[in-house]
Amino acid sequence: MWAALRTGQTGVKWKRQQPLGFYIADFVCFEHGLILELDGSQHAEEAGRAYDAVRTEYLEGRNFRVLRFWNSEVRGNLVGVLEVILGALGE
């Protein structure tokens, strides 16, 4: 994912592992207020989902939009993931 974002495939600048308040975003585009989170299997567990909900609420409260993708989705369908990101950037 980082290689695609870093090489400009979305046409905007991204920061990686960016501290935002209490949290660290996987990828953030400040220009569009968009955060991308890549989730592994621990996020499917109840505790992980609860933590993610609180985290997302915090970030959205600071005027960010959060998109979440499973690691397996990024590995198996990067083109599709980039299409979703480009759609969100165009909104």
N, CA and C of each residue as an Amber inpcrd file, in Angstrom:
protein
   273
   0.8310000  -1.1830000   0.0000000   0.0000000   0.0000000   0.0000000
   0.8760000   1.2470000   0.0000000   1.8780000   1.2550000   0.8710000
   2.7120000   2.4450000   0.9650000   3.3850000   2.7420000  -0.3640000
   3.8430000   1.7260000  -1.0650000   4.5000000   1.9490000  -2.3530000
   3.5530000   2.6320000  -3.3310000   2.2940000   2.2220000  -3.3540000
   1.3100000   2.8220000  -4.2550000   1.0260000   4.2700000  -3.8600000
   0.8990000   4.5290000  -2.5790000   0.6100000   5.8840000  -2.1160000
   1.8110000   6.8030000  -2.3250000   2.9870000   6.2920000  -2.0150000
   4.2100000   7.0940000  -2.0900000   4.5650000   7.4710000  -3.5250000
   4.2350000   6.5980000  -4.4620000   4.5920000   6.8690000  -5.8600000
   3.5400000   7.7070000  -6.5770000   2.5560000   8.1950000  -5.8340000
   1.6090000   9.1490000  -6.3930000   0.4490000   8.5540000  -7.1600000
   0.1400000   7.2850000  -6.9510000  -0.9500000   6.6650000  -7.7040000
  -2.3220000   7.2370000  -7.3580000  -2.4120000   7.9970000  -6.2740000
  -3.6820000   8.6310000  -5.9130000  -3.6720000  10.1230000  -6.2210000
  -2.5320000  10.6570000  -6.6020000  -2.4400000  12.0640000  -6.9740000
  -2.3860000  13.0380000  -5.8090000  -2.2620000  12.5360000  -4.5910000
  -2.1700000  13.4100000  -3.4150000  -1.0350000  12.9370000  -2.5230000
  -0.6460000  13.7940000  -1.5910000   0.4470000  13.4870000  -0.6690000
  -0.0800000  12.7640000   0.5660000   0.6170000  11.7210000   0.9750000
   0.2640000  10.9260000   2.1510000   1.4050000  10.9340000   3.1520000
   1.0540000  10.8880000   4.4160000   2.0120000  10.6830000   5.5070000
   1.7630000   9.2810000   6.0600000   2.8310000   8.6250000   6.4420000
   2.7450000   7.2660000   6.9730000   3.0450000   7.2830000   8.4640000
   2.2920000   6.4700000   9.2260000   2.4860000   6.3570000  10.6750000
   2.4950000   7.7320000  11.3260000   1.4290000   8.4770000  11.0940000
   1.3170000   9.8620000  11.5390000   0.6150000   9.9570000  12.8940000
   1.2900000  10.5030000  13.9210000   0.6160000  10.7120000  15.2080000
  -0.5050000  11.7420000  15.0680000  -1.6720000  11.4010000  15.6110000
  -2.8310000  12.2890000  15.6390000  -3.4590000  12.1670000  17.0180000
  -3.1210000  13.0840000  17.8870000  -3.6380000  13.0040000  19.2450000
  -3.1510000  11.7550000  19.9510000  -4.0960000  10.9510000  20.4280000
  -3.7740000   9.7290000  21.1740000  -3.3890000   8.5600000  20.2780000
  -3.5140000   8.7050000  18.9810000  -3.3960000   7.5750000  18.0530000
  -2.3500000   7.8340000  16.9840000  -2.0040000   6.7730000  16.2770000
  -1.1100000   6.8640000  15.1290000  -1.8680000   6.2920000  13.9360000
  -2.0850000   7.1380000  12.9420000  -2.7920000   6.7090000  11.7350000
  -1.8160000   5.9810000  10.8180000  -2.2800000   4.9210000  10.1860000
  -1.4260000   4.2030000   9.2390000  -1.0130000   5.1360000   8.1030000
  -2.0110000   5.7890000   7.4770000  -1.7430000   6.7320000   6.3870000
  -2.7420000   7.8820000   6.5020000  -2.2700000   9.1010000   6.2840000
  -3.1710000  10.2460000   6.3430000  -2.8570000  11.2220000   5.2120000
  -3.9200000  11.7250000   4.6010000  -3.8220000  12.8020000   3.6110000
  -4.4640000  14.0180000   4.2480000  -3.6650000  14.9630000   4.6880000
  -4.1800000  16.1500000   5.3570000  -4.9890000  17.0270000   4.4090000
  -4.5880000  17.0760000   3.1510000  -5.2710000  17.9090000   2.1670000
  -6.7560000  17.5400000   2.0410000  -7.0470000  16.2560000   2.1450000
  -8.4300000  15.7770000   2.0010000  -9.0320000  15.2840000   3.3140000
  -8.2740000  15.3590000   4.3980000  -8.7870000  14.9050000   5.6840000
  -9.1440000  13.4350000   5.6820000  -8.3350000  12.6190000   5.0170000
  -8.6270000  11.1990000   4.8580000  -7.5600000  10.3520000   5.5330000
  -8.0150000   9.3970000   6.3160000  -7.1320000   8.4430000   6.9960000
  -7.4100000   7.0580000   6.4580000  -6.3460000   6.3120000   6.1760000
  -6.4590000   4.9210000   5.7660000  -5.8980000   4.0450000   6.8650000
  -6.6570000   3.0580000   7.2610000  -6.2160000   2.1070000   8.2740000
  -6.1980000   0.7150000   7.6690000  -5.1140000  -0.0110000   7.8790000
  -4.9940000  -1.3920000   7.4300000  -5.1270000  -2.2900000   8.6430000
  -6.0660000  -3.2100000   8.5880000  -6.4000000  -4.0350000   9.7410000
  -6.0360000  -5.4940000   9.5380000  -5.4350000  -6.0700000  10.5610000
  -5.1600000  -7.4920000  10.6010000  -6.2400000  -8.2150000  11.3840000
  -6.0340000  -9.4830000  11.6270000  -7.0590000 -10.3280000  12.2460000
  -7.4470000  -9.8840000  13.6510000  -6.5560000  -9.2340000  14.3810000
  -6.8820000  -8.7970000  15.7410000  -8.0240000  -7.7920000  15.7460000
  -8.2480000  -7.1210000  14.6290000  -9.3200000  -6.1380000  14.5380000
 -10.6900000  -6.7930000  14.3620000 -10.7100000  -8.0920000  14.0640000
 -11.9740000  -8.8090000  13.9060000 -12.5250000  -9.2600000  15.2520000
 -11.6850000  -9.3140000  16.2570000 -12.1240000  -9.7310000  17.5890000
 -12.9330000  -8.6040000  18.2360000 -13.7790000  -8.9590000  19.1760000
 -14.6640000  -7.9840000  19.8090000 -13.8960000  -6.8070000  20.4120000
 -12.8120000  -7.0830000  21.1120000 -12.0260000  -6.0110000  21.7270000
 -11.4240000  -5.0960000  20.6620000 -10.9700000  -5.6830000  19.5720000
 -10.3980000  -4.8930000  18.4880000 -11.4330000  -4.0100000  17.8240000
 -12.6350000  -4.5520000  17.6210000 -13.6980000  -3.7540000  17.0100000
 -14.1080000  -2.5970000  17.9190000 -14.1770000  -2.8590000  19.2210000
 -14.5470000  -1.8050000  20.1760000 -13.4870000  -0.7010000  20.1900000
 -12.2190000  -1.0830000  20.2220000 -11.1240000  -0.1130000  20.2030000
 -11.1710000   0.7230000  18.9190000 -11.3710000   0.0470000  17.7850000
 -11.4270000   0.7470000  16.5010000 -12.5870000   1.7340000  16.4480000
 -13.7240000   1.3780000  17.0290000 -14.8860000   2.2720000  17.0300000
 -14.5840000   3.5540000  17.8020000 -13.9450000   3.4160000  18.9570000
 -13.5830000   4.5890000  19.7610000 -12.5610000   5.4370000  19.0130000
 -11.6050000   4.7840000  18.4320000 -10.5480000   5.4720000  17.6890000
 -11.1170000   6.2330000  16.4920000 -11.9900000   5.5730000  15.7520000
 -12.6120000   6.2070000  14.6000000 -13.4450000   7.4140000  15.0310000
 -14.1980000   7.2710000  16.1060000 -15.0000000   8.3870000  16.6140000
 -14.1050000   9.5740000  16.9800000 -12.9830000   9.2950000  17.6270000
 -12.0330000  10.3470000  17.9960000 -11.5260000  11.0700000  16.7460000
 -11.0960000  10.3060000  15.7530000 -10.5270000  10.8980000  14.5380000
 -11.5810000  11.6430000  13.7280000 -12.7780000  11.0840000  13.6310000
 -13.8500000  11.7720000  12.9130000 -14.2520000  13.0560000  13.6380000
 -14.1220000  13.0580000  14.9510000 -14.3990000  14.2640000  15.7240000
 -13.4000000  15.3720000  15.4600000 -12.3060000  15.0310000  14.8230000
 -11.2890000  16.0030000  14.4490000 -11.3020000  16.2430000  12.9400000
 -12.4580000  15.9990000  12.3520000 -12.7180000  16.2820000  10.9290000
 -11.9380000  15.4200000   9.9450000 -11.6530000  14.1850000  10.3300000
 -11.0690000  13.2230000   9.4050000 -12.1230000  12.2060000   9.0140000
 -11.9910000  11.6820000   7.8240000 -12.7860000  10.5320000   7.3930000
 -11.8530000   9.3300000   7.4410000 -12.3360000   8.2170000   7.9640000
 -11.5010000   7.0340000   8.1440000 -12.0030000   5.9150000   7.2340000
 -11.0940000   5.3870000   6.4110000 -11.3800000   4.2070000   5.5970000
 -10.5460000   3.0590000   6.1420000 -11.1810000   1.9150000   6.3210000
 -10.4900000   0.7420000   6.8430000 -10.4760000  -0.3490000   5.7830000
  -9.3390000  -1.0050000   5.6690000  -9.1850000  -2.1180000   4.7410000
  -8.4970000  -3.2710000   5.4730000  -8.9120000  -4.4740000   5.1570000
  -8.2250000  -5.6500000   5.7010000  -6.8960000  -5.8200000   4.9860000
  -5.8960000  -6.2620000   5.7080000  -4.5830000  -6.5260000   5.0960000
  -4.7270000  -7.4530000   3.8950000  -5.5380000  -8.4970000   4.0430000
  -5.7180000  -9.4670000   2.9590000  -6.3520000  -8.8190000   1.7290000
  -7.2150000  -7.8420000   1.9450000  -7.8500000  -7.1240000   0.8450000
  -6.8060000  -6.3180000   0.0750000  -5.9110000  -5.6700000   0.8000000
  -4.8520000  -4.8810000   0.1590000  -3.9210000  -5.8040000  -0.6250000
  -3.5530000  -6.9310000  -0.0340000  -2.6540000  -7.8740000  -0.7150000
  -3.3060000  -8.4990000  -1.9410000  -4.5950000  -8.8040000  -1.8490000
  -5.2550000  -9.5230000  -2.9290000  -5.9590000  -8.6580000  -3.9560000
  -6.2090000  -7.3870000  -3.6290000  -6.9650000  -6.5360000  -4.5340000
  -6.5400000  -5.0720000  -4.3840000  -5.2760000  -4.8130000  -4.5460000
  -4.7740000  -3.4470000  -4.3820000  -5.4440000  -2.4790000  -5.3510000
  -5.6890000  -2.9080000  -6.5630000  -6.3270000  -2.0300000  -7.5550000
  -7.7160000  -1.6260000  -7.0670000  -8.4720000  -2.5740000  -6.5470000
  -9.7990000  -2.2700000  -6.0210000  -9.7430000  -1.3350000  -4.8220000
  -8.7850000  -1.5470000  -3.9450000  -8.6070000  -0.6800000  -2.7770000
  -8.2740000   0.7370000  -3.2330000  -7.3850000   0.8710000  -4.2020000
  -7.0310000   2.2000000  -4.7160000  -8.2290000   2.8780000  -5.3720000
  -9.0900000   2.1150000  -6.0120000 -10.3020000   2.6940000  -6.6050000
 -11.2130000   3.2730000  -5.5180000 -11.3470000   2.5620000  -4.4030000
 -12.1610000   3.0600000  -3.2890000 -11.5460000   4.3510000  -2.7460000
 -10.2300000   4.3620000  -2.5930000  -9.5390000   5.5570000  -2.0890000
  -9.7350000   6.7240000  -3.0380000  -9.5660000   6.4950000  -4.3280000
  -9.7580000   7.5620000  -5.3120000 -11.1920000   8.0840000  -5.2870000
 -12.1490000   7.2000000  -5.0900000 -13.5420000   7.6210000  -4.9670000
 -13.7450000   8.5080000  -3.7560000 -13.1260000   8.1410000  -2.6470000
 -13.2500000   8.9410000  -1.4110000 -12.5660000  10.2940000  -1.5870000
 -11.4720000  10.3370000  -2.2980000 -10.7760000  11.6080000  -2.5290000
 -11.6090000  12.5330000  -3.4120000 -12.4240000  11.9580000  -4.2680000
 -13.2390000  12.7470000  -5.1750000 -14.5360000  13.2450000  -4.5650000
 -14.8530000  12.7840000  -3.3710000 -16.1100000  13.1940000  -2.7150000
 -15.9610000  14.5280000  -2.0170000
